[in-house]
Amino acid sequence: MDALELLVNRRSASRLAEPGPQGEALDNILRAAMRAPDHGTLQPWRFILVEGEGRERFSQLLEKAARETGLDDKGIEKARSAPFRAPLIITVVAHCEEHPKVPRWEQLLSAGCAVMAMQMAAVAQGFNGIWRSGAWAEDAQVRAAFGCRDQDQIVGFLYLGTPQLKASTTFSAPDTTPFVSRF
């Protein structure tokens, strides 16, 4: 698949199974992230791999946070089971620093670009994934578990694995007209 075809036909996949990317495939995914736009070469990102037994630890963390947040039984179960949606989760933390020329918002965008690059690298190698965020990215316990400082932000959890459903071959790229204007 050429790069342009990959970009204009990208679709997230939420039904993921084993195998997840490992070895050279995972190295390629992480190397792609390192090529994200990075004003000032700050490398404002940290990647925490959650796989194997780490998914069970993440499940316990989310279950505890859900209980302490006061979620009902259904919400607690949803939190507990979330880490088992894919064989690999890459938690992406925007590791932000004070900088005279690179504001925090740029560092956040750079970390977001790293997520997109990882997902595209996964798809290019026959895997797929879905970028999730939500309340757990802001939860104090989850932030602490992933080593976030006050100025850091979890920009997402990238779930990666082997897609269980084939992407539609009839999908066409959306019309860009409503989003594009000229100045």
Long-range contacts (C-beta under 8 A, 24 or more apart in sequence): 1-124, 6-120, 6-123, 6-124, 7-120, 8-173, 9-167, 9-171, 9-173, 10-119, 10-120, 10-123, 11-128, 11-167, 11-168, 11-171, 12-119, 12-128, 12-129, 12-130, 12-131, 13-128, 13-129, 13-130, 13-163, 13-164, 13-165, 13-167, 14-85, 14-130, 14-159, 15-163, 15-164, 15-165, 16-85, 16-86, 16-87, 16-128, 16-129, 16-130, 16-159, 16-160, 16-161, 16-162, 16-163, 16-164, 17-86, 17-87, 17-161, 17-162, 17-164, 18-87, 18-161, 18-162, 19-87, 19-161, 19-162, 20-51, 20-86, 20-87, 20-88, 20-127, 20-160, 20-161, 20-162, 21-88, 21-122, 21-125, 21-127, 21-160, 25-122, 25-125, 25-127, 26-88, 28-121, 28-125, 29-90, 29-118, 29-121, 29-122, 29-125, 29-160, 30-118, 31-121, 32-117, 32-118, 32-120, 32-121, 33-114, 33-115, 33-117, 33-118, 33-121, 34-114, 35-117, 36-110, 36-111, 36-113, 36-114, 36-116, 36-117, 37-109, 37-110, 37-113, 38-110, 39-101, 39-102, 39-106, 39-110, 40-99, 40-101, 40-102, 42-97, 42-99, 42-102, 42-107, 42-110, 43-95, 44-94, 44-95, 44-96, 44-97, 44-102, 44-107, 44-108, 44-110, 44-111, 45-92, 45-93, 45-94, 45-95, 45-110, 45-111, 45-114, 46-92, 46-93, 46-95, 46-147, 46-152, 47-90, 47-91, 47-92, 47-93, 47-114, 48-90, 48-91, 48-93, 48-146, 48-147, 49-88, 49-89, 49-90, 50-83, 50-88, 50-89, 50-90, 50-91, 50-157, 51-87, 51-88, 51-89, 55-83, 55-84, 55-89, 56-83, 58-82, 58-83, 58-89, 59-83, 59-84, 61-141, 61-142, 61-145, 62-136, 62-142, 64-141, 65-136, 65-139, 65-141, 65-142, 68-141, 69-135, 69-139, 79-136, 82-136, 85-159, 86-129, 86-130, 86-159, 86-160, 86-161, 87-160, 87-161, 87-162, 88-159, 88-160, 88-161, 89-157, 89-158, 89-159, 89-160, 90-118, 90-157, 90-158, 90-160, 91-146, 91-154, 91-156, 91-157, 91-158, 92-118, 92-154, 92-155, 92-156, 92-157, 92-158, 93-146, 93-147, 93-148, 93-152, 93-153, 93-154, 93-155, 94-152, 94-153, 94-154, 94-155, 95-149, 95-152, 96-151, 96-152, 96-153, 97-151, 98-151, 104-151, 108-153, 108-155, 111-153, 111-155, 112-155, 112-156, 115-155, 115-156, 115-158, 118-158, 118-160, 119-158, 119-160, 122-160, 126-162, 127-160, 127-161, 127-162, 127-163, 128-160, 128-161, 128-162, 128-163, 129-158, 129-159, 129-160, 129-161, 130-158, 130-159, 131-156, 131-157, 131-158, 131-159, 132-156, 132-157, 132-158, 132-159, 133-157
